[in-house]
Amino acid sequence: MRYKYEDGNLNLNLDEELDMKSCKLLRTVMDGYIMKYQPKECIIDLSEVKFMDSSGIGLILGRYNLLKLIDSKMTIINPSGSVKRLLEVSNISNNITLRCE
């Protein structure tokens, strides 16, 4: 994972599979950046994520809830086809902006 904080936005570029094993560590790291920077918006780039299961959905929803507590927004950008379908089926886009660039 890579991150960049600029102009009130926290950009998180995830570059691994989002499964139960990887999400445990990612959850802690992402929460740390969110609490450190308290961004206006957190933008999560999924362009390099080739696989995501329900643990990935839980990871995203948990970070969304944390951001909501600090009055922040979340945007997910560039999901691959299969990841995008999973996000759509889980109705995640009801609360989180989903952008394909």
DSSP file (Angstrom, degrees, kcal/mol; ACC not computed):
  #  RESIDUE AA STRUCTURE BP1 BP2  ACC     N-H-->O    O-->H-N    N-H-->O    O-->H-N    TCO  KAPPA ALPHA  PHI   PSI    X-CA   Y-CA   Z-CA
    1    1 A M              0   0    0      0, 0.0     2,-0.3     0, 0.0    13,-0.2   0.000 360.0 360.0 360.0 139.5    0.0    0.0    0.0
    2    2 A R  E     -A   13   0A   0     11,-2.1    11,-3.0     2,-0.0     2,-0.3  -0.913 360.0-167.7-120.2 152.4    1.1    3.5   -0.8
    3    3 A Y  E     -A   12   0A   0     -2,-0.3     2,-0.3     9,-0.2     9,-0.2  -0.965  11.7-174.7-139.1 157.8   -0.3    6.7    0.6
    4    4 A K  E     -A   11   0A   0      7,-1.9     7,-3.3    -2,-0.3     2,-0.5  -0.956   9.8-157.8-150.0 132.9   -0.2   10.4    0.0
    5    5 A Y  E     +A   10   0A   0     -2,-0.3     2,-0.3     5,-0.2     5,-0.2  -0.960  28.1 152.3-113.3 124.5   -1.8   13.2    2.0
    6    6 A E  E >   -A    9   0A   0      3,-2.5     3,-2.2    -2,-0.5    -2,-0.1  -0.966  61.2  -7.7-155.3 132.4   -2.4   16.5    0.1
    7    7 A D  T 3  S-     0   0    0     -2,-0.3     3,-0.1     1,-0.3    -1,-0.0   0.833 128.1 -50.6  52.9  39.3   -4.8   19.4    0.4
    8    8 A G  T 3  S+     0   0    0      1,-0.2    32,-2.9    32,-0.1    33,-1.3   0.461 115.3 113.9  82.3  -0.2   -7.0   17.6    2.9
    9    9 A N  E <   -Ab   6  41A   0     -3,-2.2    -3,-2.5    30,-0.2     2,-0.6  -0.895  53.4-153.3-109.7 135.0   -7.2   14.4    0.9
   10   10 A L  E     -Ab   5  42A   0     31,-2.5    33,-2.9    -2,-0.4     2,-0.6  -0.930  12.2-162.4-104.6 116.3   -5.8   11.1    1.9
   11   11 A N  E     -Ab   4  43A   0     -7,-3.3    -7,-1.9    -2,-0.6     2,-0.5  -0.887   5.7-172.4-102.6 122.4   -5.0    8.9   -1.1
   12   12 A L  E     -Ab   3  44A   0     31,-3.0    33,-2.8    -2,-0.6     2,-0.7  -0.964   6.1-163.9-116.6 117.8   -4.5    5.2   -0.4
   13   13 A N  E     -Ab   2  45A   0    -11,-3.0   -11,-2.1    -2,-0.5     2,-0.4  -0.885   9.4-158.1-102.8 108.3   -3.3    3.0   -3.3
   14   14 A L        +     0   0    0     31,-2.0    34,-0.7    -2,-0.7    35,-0.1  -0.712  14.9 176.5 -88.9 135.1   -3.9   -0.7   -2.4
   15   15 A D        +     0   0    0     -2,-0.4     2,-0.3     2,-0.1    -1,-0.1  -0.035  50.7  63.3-132.8  32.4   -1.7   -3.1   -4.4
   16   16 A E  S    S-     0   0    0     35,-0.1    35,-0.1     3,-0.0     2,-0.1  -0.916  91.0 -73.0-145.8 171.8   -2.5   -6.5   -3.1
   17   17 A E        -     0   0    0     -2,-0.3     2,-1.0    32,-0.1    35,-0.2  -0.441  41.0-134.3 -66.3 142.2   -5.3   -9.0   -2.8
   18   18 A L  B     +e   52   0B   0     33,-2.7    35,-2.3    -2,-0.1    38,-0.7  -0.749  53.9 132.1-102.5  86.6   -7.9   -8.0   -0.3
   19   19 A D  S  > S-     0   0    0     -2,-1.0     4,-2.5    33,-0.2     5,-0.2  -0.650  74.0 -81.6-124.3-177.8   -8.5  -11.3    1.6
   20   20 A M  H  > S+     0   0    0     -2,-0.2     4,-1.0     1,-0.2    -2,-0.0   0.875 125.4  49.4 -57.3 -40.7   -8.7  -12.2    5.2
   21   21 A K  H  > S+     0   0    0      1,-0.2     4,-0.7     2,-0.2     3,-0.4   0.948 116.4  38.7 -66.1 -50.0   -4.9  -12.4    5.6
   22   22 A S  H  > S+     0   0    0      1,-0.2     4,-2.2     2,-0.2     3,-0.2   0.824 108.2  63.1 -73.2 -31.1   -4.0   -9.1    4.1
   23   23 A C  H  X S+     0   0    0     -4,-2.5     4,-2.4     1,-0.2    -1,-0.2   0.791  91.8  64.9 -68.5 -27.4   -7.0   -7.2    5.5
   24   24 A K  H  X S+     0   0    0     -4,-1.0     4,-1.1    -3,-0.4    -1,-0.2   0.951 111.7  34.1 -59.7 -49.5   -5.8   -7.7    9.1
   25   25 A L  H  X S+     0   0    0     -4,-0.7     4,-2.2    -3,-0.2     5,-0.2   0.911 116.6  54.9 -72.5 -43.1   -2.7   -5.6    8.6
   26   26 A L  H  X S+     0   0    0     -4,-2.2     4,-3.2     1,-0.2     5,-0.3   0.880 102.5  58.3 -58.5 -39.0   -4.3   -3.2    6.2
   27   27 A R  H  X S+     0   0    0     -4,-2.4     4,-2.2     1,-0.2    -1,-0.2   0.926 109.2  43.7 -56.9 -47.8   -7.0   -2.3    8.7
   28   28 A T  H  X S+     0   0    0     -4,-1.1     4,-1.9    -5,-0.2    -1,-0.2   0.918 116.5  46.2 -65.5 -44.7   -4.5   -1.2   11.3
   29   29 A V  H  X S+     0   0    0     -4,-2.2     4,-2.0     2,-0.2    -2,-0.2   0.929 114.0  47.3 -66.3 -45.9   -2.4    0.8    8.8
   30   30 A M  H  X S+     0   0    0     -4,-3.2     4,-2.5     1,-0.2    -1,-0.2   0.912 111.0  51.5 -63.6 -42.9   -5.3    2.5    7.1
   31   31 A D  H  X S+     0   0    0     -4,-2.2     4,-2.6    -5,-0.3     5,-0.2   0.892 107.5  54.5 -60.6 -39.2   -6.9    3.4   10.5
   32   32 A G  H  X S+     0   0    0     -4,-1.9     4,-2.1     2,-0.2    -1,-0.2   0.923 110.5  44.4 -61.0 -45.5   -3.5    4.9   11.6
   33   33 A Y  H  X S+     0   0    0     -4,-2.0     4,-2.5     2,-0.2     5,-0.4   0.902 113.2  51.5 -65.9 -41.0   -3.4    7.2    8.5
   34   34 A I  H  X S+     0   0    0     -4,-2.5     4,-2.4     1,-0.2    -2,-0.2   0.928 114.0  42.7 -62.5 -44.8   -7.0    8.2    8.8
   35   35 A M  H  < S+     0   0    0     -4,-2.6    -1,-0.2    -5,-0.2    -2,-0.2   0.845 114.8  51.1 -72.9 -32.1   -6.6    9.1   12.5
   36   36 A K  H  < S+     0   0    0     -4,-2.1    -2,-0.2    -5,-0.2    -1,-0.2   0.941 124.6  24.8 -67.8 -47.2   -3.3   10.9   11.9
   37   37 A Y  H  < S-     0   0    0     -4,-2.5    -2,-0.2    -5,-0.2    -3,-0.2   0.713  81.1-154.8 -94.9 -22.5   -4.5   13.1    9.0
   38   38 A Q     <  -     0   0    0     -4,-2.4    -3,-0.1    -5,-0.4    -4,-0.1   0.941  29.7-156.3  44.0  61.2   -8.3   13.3    9.7
   39   39 A P        -     0   0    0      0, 0.0   -30,-0.2     0, 0.0     3,-0.2  -0.154  28.2-133.3 -70.2 159.1   -8.8   14.0    5.9
   40   40 A K  S    S+     0   0    0    -32,-2.9    33,-1.9     1,-0.3     2,-0.3   0.838  98.0  12.0 -71.6 -35.9  -11.8   15.7    4.3
   41   41 A E  E     -bc   9  73A   0    -33,-1.3   -31,-2.5    31,-0.2     2,-0.5  -0.999  65.7-151.2-144.6 140.7  -11.9   12.8    1.9
   42   42 A C  E     -bc  10  74A   0     31,-2.7    33,-2.5    -2,-0.3     2,-0.6  -0.966  14.9-163.3-111.9 120.7  -10.2    9.4    1.7
   43   43 A I  E     -bc  11  75A   0    -33,-2.9   -31,-3.0    -2,-0.5     2,-0.6  -0.921   1.6-162.9-109.3 118.5   -9.7    8.2   -1.9
   44   44 A I  E     -bc  12  76A   0     31,-3.0    33,-2.7    -2,-0.6     2,-0.6  -0.899   4.9-155.2-107.2 116.1   -9.0    4.5   -2.2
   45   45 A D  E     +bc  13  77A   0    -33,-2.8   -31,-2.0    -2,-0.6     3,-0.3  -0.809  16.8 174.5 -93.1 117.5   -7.4    3.4   -5.5
   46   46 A L    >   +     0   0    0     31,-2.7     3,-1.7    -2,-0.6    34,-0.6   0.150  42.4 116.1-106.3  16.7   -8.2   -0.2   -6.2
   47   47 A S  T 3  S+     0   0    0      1,-0.3    -1,-0.2    30,-0.3   -32,-0.1   0.774  81.2  43.9 -61.0 -26.5   -6.6   -0.3   -9.7
   48   48 A E  T 3  S+     0   0    0    -34,-0.7     2,-0.7    -3,-0.3    -1,-0.3   0.400  87.9 103.9 -99.4   2.6   -4.0   -2.8   -8.7
   49   49 A V    <   +     0   0    0     -3,-1.7    31,-0.5     1,-0.2    34,-0.2  -0.767  39.5 172.6 -87.7 115.2   -6.3   -5.1   -6.7
   50   50 A K        +     0   0    0     -2,-0.7     2,-0.4     1,-0.2    -1,-0.2   0.658  65.6  31.9 -96.0 -18.9   -7.0   -8.2   -8.7
   51   51 A F        +     0   0    0    -35,-0.1   -33,-2.7    31,-0.1     2,-0.3  -1.000  58.4 169.1-143.1 138.0   -8.9  -10.1   -6.1
   52   52 A M  B     -e   18   0B   0     -2,-0.4   -33,-0.2   -35,-0.2     2,-0.2  -0.977   5.9-177.9-147.1 134.4  -11.2   -9.2   -3.2
   53   53 A D    >>  -     0   0    0    -35,-2.3     4,-1.4    -2,-0.3     3,-1.1  -0.419  55.7 -68.9-114.5-164.2  -13.5  -11.3   -1.0
   54   54 A S  H 3> S+     0   0    0      1,-0.3     4,-2.4     2,-0.2     5,-0.1   0.767 129.1  63.8 -63.0 -24.5  -15.9  -10.4    1.8
   55   55 A S  H 3> S+     0   0    0      2,-0.2     4,-2.3     1,-0.2    -1,-0.3   0.877 101.4  51.3 -64.5 -36.3  -12.9   -9.4    4.0
   56   56 A G  H <> S+     0   0    0     -3,-1.1     4,-2.4   -38,-0.7    -2,-0.2   0.892 108.4  50.6 -66.3 -40.4  -12.2   -6.7    1.5
   57   57 A I  H  X S+     0   0    0     -4,-1.4     4,-2.7     2,-0.2     5,-0.2   0.931 111.6  48.6 -61.5 -44.7  -15.8   -5.5    1.7
   58   58 A G  H  X S+     0   0    0     -4,-2.4     4,-2.5     1,-0.2    -2,-0.2   0.887 109.3  53.0 -62.2 -39.7  -15.5   -5.5    5.5
   59   59 A L  H  X S+     0   0    0     -4,-2.3     4,-1.9     2,-0.2    -1,-0.2   0.936 112.5  44.1 -59.7 -47.9  -12.2   -3.5    5.3
   60   60 A I  H  X S+     0   0    0     -4,-2.4     4,-2.4     1,-0.2    -2,-0.2   0.927 114.6  48.1 -65.7 -45.7  -13.8   -0.9    3.1
   61   61 A L  H  X S+     0   0    0     -4,-2.7     4,-2.4     1,-0.2    -1,-0.2   0.879 110.3  52.5 -65.3 -37.0  -17.0   -0.6    5.2
   62   62 A G  H  X S+     0   0    0     -4,-2.5     4,-1.9    -5,-0.2    -1,-0.2   0.906 111.3  45.7 -64.2 -41.3  -15.1   -0.4    8.4
   63   63 A R  H  X S+     0   0    0     -4,-1.9     4,-2.6     2,-0.2    -2,-0.2   0.869 110.5  55.0 -69.1 -36.0  -12.9    2.5    7.1
   64   64 A Y  H  X S+     0   0    0     -4,-2.4     4,-2.4     2,-0.2    -2,-0.2   0.931 108.4  48.2 -60.0 -45.8  -16.1    4.2    5.8
   65   65 A N  H  X S+     0   0    0     -4,-2.4     4,-1.5     2,-0.2    -2,-0.2   0.886 111.6  49.8 -63.8 -38.7  -17.6    4.0    9.3
   66   66 A L  H  X S+     0   0    0     -4,-1.9     4,-0.9     2,-0.2    -1,-0.2   0.927 111.6  48.4 -64.4 -44.1  -14.5    5.4   10.8
   67   67 A L  H ><>S+     0   0    0     -4,-2.6     5,-2.5     1,-0.2     3,-0.6   0.877 106.8  56.8 -63.0 -38.0  -14.4    8.3    8.3
   68   68 A K  H ><5S+     0   0    0     -4,-2.4     3,-1.5     1,-0.2    -1,-0.2   0.868 100.5  58.8 -61.5 -36.3  -18.1    9.0    9.0
   69   69 A L  H 3<5S+     0   0    0     -4,-1.5    -1,-0.2     1,-0.3    -2,-0.2   0.808 109.9  42.4 -63.1 -29.8  -17.2    9.5   12.6
   70   70 A I  T <<5S-     0   0    0     -4,-0.9    -1,-0.3    -3,-0.6    -2,-0.2   0.156 120.9-107.9-103.7  18.5  -14.8   12.3   11.7
   71   71 A D  T < 5S+     0   0    0     -3,-1.5     2,-0.3     1,-0.2    -3,-0.2   0.908  73.1 140.1  59.1  47.8  -17.2   13.8    9.2
   72   72 A S      < -     0   0    0     -5,-2.5     2,-0.3    -8,-0.2   -31,-0.2  -0.759  45.1-129.5-117.2 162.2  -15.2   12.6    6.2
   73   73 A K  E     -c   41   0A   0    -33,-1.9   -31,-2.7    -2,-0.3     2,-0.4  -0.745  12.1-145.8-109.5 159.6  -16.1   11.2    2.8
   74   74 A M  E     -c   42   0A   0     -2,-0.3    23,-1.6    21,-0.3     2,-0.4  -0.988  12.5-176.7-126.7 138.2  -14.8    8.1    1.0
   75   75 A T  E     -cd  43  97A   0    -33,-2.5   -31,-3.0    -2,-0.4     2,-0.5  -1.000  11.2-155.8-130.0 134.2  -14.3    7.6   -2.7
   76   76 A I  E     -cd  44  98A   0     21,-3.1    23,-3.2    -2,-0.4     2,-0.3  -0.938  19.0-169.4-107.7 129.7  -13.2    4.4   -4.4
   77   77 A I  E     +cd  45  99A   0    -33,-2.7   -31,-2.7    -2,-0.5   -30,-0.3  -0.892  50.4   3.6-122.4 152.0  -11.5    4.7   -7.8
   78   78 A N        +     0   0    0     21,-1.9    22,-0.2    -2,-0.3    -1,-0.2   0.776  66.1 178.3  56.6  42.3  -10.4    2.4  -10.6
   79   79 A P        -     0   0    0      0, 0.0   -32,-0.2     0, 0.0    -1,-0.2  -0.486  32.0-113.2 -71.4 146.5  -11.7   -1.0   -9.4
   80   80 A S     >  -     0   0    0    -34,-0.6     4,-3.0   -31,-0.5     5,-0.2  -0.214  38.2 -94.3 -67.1 169.7  -11.0   -3.9  -11.8
   81   81 A G  H  > S+     0   0    0      1,-0.2     4,-2.2     2,-0.2     5,-0.1   0.910 124.3  42.9 -55.4 -49.5  -14.0   -5.5  -13.4
   82   82 A S  H  > S+     0   0    0      2,-0.2     4,-1.8     1,-0.2    -1,-0.2   0.878 116.2  48.2 -69.2 -36.7  -14.4   -8.3  -10.9
   83   83 A V  H  > S+     0   0    0    -34,-0.2     4,-2.3     2,-0.2    -2,-0.2   0.902 110.7  52.1 -68.5 -40.6  -13.8   -6.0   -7.9
   84   84 A K  H  X S+     0   0    0     -4,-3.0     4,-2.5     1,-0.2    -2,-0.2   0.911 108.2  51.2 -61.0 -43.1  -16.3   -3.5   -9.3
   85   85 A R  H  X S+     0   0    0     -4,-2.2     4,-2.6    -5,-0.2    -1,-0.2   0.911 109.9  49.6 -61.5 -42.1  -18.9   -6.2   -9.7
   86   86 A L  H  X S+     0   0    0     -4,-1.8     4,-1.8     1,-0.2    -1,-0.2   0.908 111.2  49.3 -63.4 -41.5  -18.4   -7.3   -6.1
   87   87 A L  H  <>S+     0   0    0     -4,-2.3     5,-1.9     1,-0.2     6,-0.5   0.902 112.9  47.5 -63.4 -41.3  -18.7   -3.7   -4.9
   88   88 A E  H ><5S+     0   0    0     -4,-2.5     3,-1.4     1,-0.2    -2,-0.2   0.908 110.6  50.8 -67.8 -41.9  -21.9   -3.2   -6.8
   89   89 A V  H 3<5S+     0   0    0     -4,-2.6    -1,-0.2     1,-0.3    -2,-0.2   0.845 108.4  53.0 -64.1 -33.6  -23.5   -6.5   -5.6
   90   90 A S  T 3<5S-     0   0    0     -4,-1.8    -1,-0.3    -5,-0.2    -2,-0.2   0.441 108.9-126.7 -82.7   1.9  -22.7   -5.5   -2.0
   91   91 A N  T X 5 +     0   0    0     -3,-1.4     3,-1.5    -4,-0.2     4,-0.3   0.760  61.5 144.6  59.2  27.9  -24.5   -2.2   -2.5
   92   92 A I  G >>< +     0   0    0     -5,-1.9     4,-2.1     1,-0.3     3,-1.5   0.805  59.7  68.7 -64.9 -29.2  -21.4   -0.3   -1.3
   93   93 A S  G 34 S+     0   0    0     -6,-0.5    -1,-0.3     1,-0.3     5,-0.2   0.541  79.4  78.8 -72.9  -4.1  -22.1    2.5   -3.8
   94   94 A N  G <4 S+     0   0    0     -3,-1.5    -1,-0.3     1,-0.1    -2,-0.2   0.820 116.3  13.4 -67.0 -29.4  -25.2    3.5   -1.8
   95   95 A N  T <4 S+     0   0    0     -3,-1.5     2,-0.4    -4,-0.3   -21,-0.3   0.637 124.1  59.6-117.6 -24.9  -22.9    5.2    0.7
   96   96 A I  S  < S-     0   0    0     -4,-2.1     2,-0.3   -23,-0.1   -21,-0.2  -0.909  81.9-117.6-116.3 134.0  -19.5    5.4   -1.0
   97   97 A T  E     -d   75   0A   0    -23,-1.6   -21,-3.1    -2,-0.4     2,-0.5  -0.527  27.3-160.1 -69.4 131.1  -18.7    7.2   -4.2
   98   98 A L  E     -d   76   0A   0     -2,-0.3     2,-0.5   -23,-0.2   -21,-0.2  -0.968  11.7-177.8-116.4 118.0  -17.5    4.7   -6.8
   99   99 A R  E     -d   77   0A   0    -23,-3.2   -21,-1.9    -2,-0.5     2,-0.6  -0.966  15.1-164.5-123.9 128.0  -15.5    6.2   -9.7
  100  100 A C              0   0    0     -2,-0.5   -23,-0.1   -23,-0.2    -2,-0.0  -0.946 360.0 360.0-110.0 114.9  -14.1    4.4  -12.7
  101  101 A E              0   0    0     -2,-0.6    -1,-0.1     0, 0.0   -24,-0.0   0.421 360.0 360.0-102.9 360.0  -11.5    6.6  -14.5
